[in-house]
Amino acid sequence: MDLQVSSKAEIDASVVIGPYSVIEDNVVIGRRTRIGSHVIIRSGSVIGKNNTISAGVQIGVDPQDYHFKDERSYCVIGDNNLIREYATISRATGEGSKTVIGNNNFIMTYVHIAHNNVIGNGVVVSSIAQLGGHVEVGDHAYIGGHTGIHQFCRVGKYAMLGAKSYLNKDLPPFLLASGNIARVCGLNTTGLLRNLFSWEEIEEIKDILRLLYRSGKTLTQCKEILEKRNSCQAHEFLEFIEYSKRGILLKENTDAGTEILSLS
């Protein structure tokens, strides 16, 4: 086997490394992680335990970003992730900054996760999805194949972005969106049931969906109503809206009433 493993890398003795892989200086790899052939793990990568990293994956590569000036930055990956063939994950732009991948995620073939992304736990990113810089994806979200996500966009918890979609605004939690350009088209009911949401919780989310997308109320009015609702789901929507920079995704059949969801 022709391995190039730096003596300055910190690799647990239980880690298995396939042939022709390259592991650079200042890399940390936790116990029982398995690395396939022809994998490249760049300096500044920190990888937890029980991960499976398939052939041809590149982790911690330099950001594809004009602002990057070879500063020290990191790519941090948690535990129990499955990263399939030829996915690329960039380290961050900005001195000391991090690209962060959580735990129990499934990242499929040819996915690109750009610099400064923050991916939660239990996320599925399907083949050939392309995530721009500074994208945030909440826990248990599902990103369909061949999708594109514009830089600085956010995908909420338990949301689903359908295959071949282009997302250029924030997709709120629990919702389903699709299309180029993506529009909200309902709840991610299958995902909610799969994650053991009760029918009462799903009905609460439906009520919030109707408020935001069908009531004709302004976003400020919607927020005031949500503040009075004593539910975890209402709080999740409120927090997501509060931190939106690019505005909230519109519904599929746009009309004048849907423009209230823009935060500009």
N, C-alpha and C positions, 0 to 999 in steps of 0.2 A: 504494500500500500504506500502511495506517495502522499503523505500527509504533511501539511505545513502548520504546525501548532506551536504558537509562541510559548517560550518558557515563562513569559510574563503574564500569561493567562491563568486564571484561577478556575480549574476544572475539577469537579468532584470525580473521585476514582471510579464511580459507578457509571459515568457517562460513556456512551458508545458512540464512536465517531466513524463514519463511513469513509471509503477511499476517496482520495483527491480533494478532500475538504481543506479549507484554510481558516484558521482561527488566529486573529491578530492579538497584539499586545492589549492589556487592560480589558480583557473580556472575562466575565464571570458566568459560569454555567453550573446550575444546581444538579442535585443527585437524580439519577435515573432518567435523565433526558437522553433521547436518542436522536442522533444527527445522521442524516443520510449522506450519500455521495455527492461530491461537487458542490457542497454548501460553502458559502463564504460568510463568516461572522466578523464584522469589522470592529475596530477599537471603539470602546465606549459602550459596548453591548452588555447588558446584564440580563441573564435568562434564568428563570427559576427552575423548579423541579418538575419531573414527569411530563416534560414536553416532547412532542414528536415533530421533528423538523425534517421534511422530506427533501429529496434530491433537488439540487439546483437553487434552493432558497438562498436569498441574500438578505442579511440582517445588519442594520446599522450603517447602511450605505450613506454616502454624503447626500444632503438634501439637493433636490433639483430646484434651487432657489437662488436668484441673483443676490439676495441679501447675505447668503452664507459666505463667510470669510475664513473658513477652516478653524473656527473657534472650537473649544472643547465642549462637546455636547453628548447626549446619551440616547440610547434606545433601550427601554426597560420592558421586559416581557415577564409576565407572572408564571403561574403554574398550570399544568394540565391542558396546555394548548396544543391543537393539531394544526400545523402549518404545512400545507401541501405544496406540490412541486412548483418551483419557479416563482413563488411569491417574493415580492421585495418590500422591505420595511425600512424606511429612512430614519436616521437619527435626526435630532432637532436642529433648527436654526436658533442661534442665540446662545451666548456663553452660559454654560451650566443648565441649559434647557433640556427637556426630555420629550421624546415620543414614548407613549405609554400604552401597552397592551395588557389587559387584565388577566383573568383566569378563566379556564374552561371555554375558550373560544375556538371556533372552527374557521380557519382562513384557507380558502380553497385555491386552486391552481391559478397562477398568473395574476393574482390580486396585487395591486400596488397601494400601499399605505404610506402616504407622504409624511413629510416632516411635521413635528409638533401635533400629530394626531393623538387623541385620547380615546381609546376603545375600552369599554367597560368589561363586564363579565358575562359569559354565556351568549356571546354574540356570534352570529353566523354571517360571514362575508363570502358570497358565492363567486364562482370563477369569473375572472377578467373584470371584476369591479375595480374602479379607479377612484381612490379617495384623495382629494386635494389637500393642501397644507392646512393645518389648524382645524381639521374636522373633528367633531366630537360625536361618538356613538354611545348611547346609553345601554345599560344592561339588558340582555335578552332581546335586543333588536335583531332584525333580519334584513340583510342587504342582498337584493337579488343579483343574478348574474348579468354581466355586461352593463352595469350601472355606472354612472358618473356622478360624483358629489363635488360640488363647487367648494373652493376653499372657504373656511370659516363657517360652513354650514354645520348644523347640529341635527342629530336623529335621536328622538326621545326614547325612553325605556319602552320595551315591548312593542315598538313600532315596526312596520314592515315597508320597505321600499321595493316595489315590484321590478321584475327583470326588465332590462333595457331602458330604464328610466334615467332621467337627468334631473338632479335635485339642485335647485339654486336658492332655496330658502329653507327655513328650519321646519322639520317634520315633527309635530308634537307627539308626546308619548301616546301609546296605545292605538295609534291610527294606522291606516293602510293608505299608501299613496302609490301612484304609478303614472307613467307617461313621460313624454319628452315635449314640453317641460312637465315635471311631475305635478300632480294635483291630488288633494285628498279625495278619496272615494269611499270612505267608510272606516269601520273598525278592523283591527287585526284580530278578529274573533277567534280564528284558529289558534293563533299564538297565545291569546289570553287563556283559552281553555287548556291548551297544552301546558301552560304554566300555572294551572289550578286556580284561576280566578273563578269566583262564584258568579252565578247568574245575577245576584244582587249587585255585585261590583261592576259587572258588564253593563247592567242597566244604568248605573250611575254614570259610567263613561259615555253611554249613548245620550244621556240627558245633557252632558257637557258638550258633546259634539253638536247636538241640536242648538244649544245656546250660542256657540261660537260661529257656526256655519249657516244657520237657518233663521235665527231670530231677527236679523236685521239690526241688532244693537251694535253700538260702537265698541271698540276693544276696551275702552275705559269702563263702559257700563258692564261688559261681560266680566271684567276683573272684579268690580264691586260686588257682583252677584256671587262669583266664585268664592270671594273672601268670606261670605256668610255661610257657605256650605261646609259642614263639618265632615269632610271625607278625605282620605288619603289621596284619592284620585284628583279631587279639586285642587288640593295643595300641590300635587305634581304638575298639573297644568299651569297653575299660577307661577310656580318657581321657574318653569320652562319659559313661559312668556316673558317674565321679568328680565331674564338674562339673554333674550334674543337680540342679536345685532343685525341680522339680515332680514328680519321680518318673518312672519309665520306663513306657512304654505297656504295657498288658496284652495278652494274646493274645485272639483272637476269642471262643473258647468258655471263658469264665472259670470257674474253680473255686477252691477254697481254695489250691491250689498256686501259682496265678498271683499271689496277693497279695504274694509275696516280692519282686516287682519294684517295689513302692512303697518309696521311700527315706524315708518319714516314720516 
